[in-house]
């Protein structure tokens, strides 16, 4: 993110450790789905973490700058 200080990038709060890159064409942050689920599992079991990820994170839409979640299982 420091590479593009002039860009308004939308972050997924609480998932900094899952950030794996940026799509330079769309200027959208890219997060690892696997790492997001691992972060959620710090607070709940795997099944609930996967469900929450699918329903609340991966399906969220914040417009053209919505982060990309890479399925990297």
C-alpha positions, 0 to 999 in steps of 0.5 A, a space after each residue: 500500500 505504501 507503493 501507491 499512497 495517492 490511491 484510495 484503496 479499500 482495506 478489509 479491516 482485521 485482515 492485514 496478515 491476509 493481504 497478498 498483493 494489489 491488482 495494478 489494473 483495477 487498483 484493488 487489494 488482493 487477499 488470500 481466502 485461506 489466510 482470511 479463514 485462518 484469521 477468523 479461526 482464531 476466534 471460532 471453529 473452522 466451519 463457522 469461519 468458512 461460513 462467515 468468510 463466504 457470507 460476510 467477507 467474500 460476498 461483500 461489495 463496496 463498489 469498484 474498489 472492493 478488495 479481491 479475495 483469491 481462492 487459494 486453498 
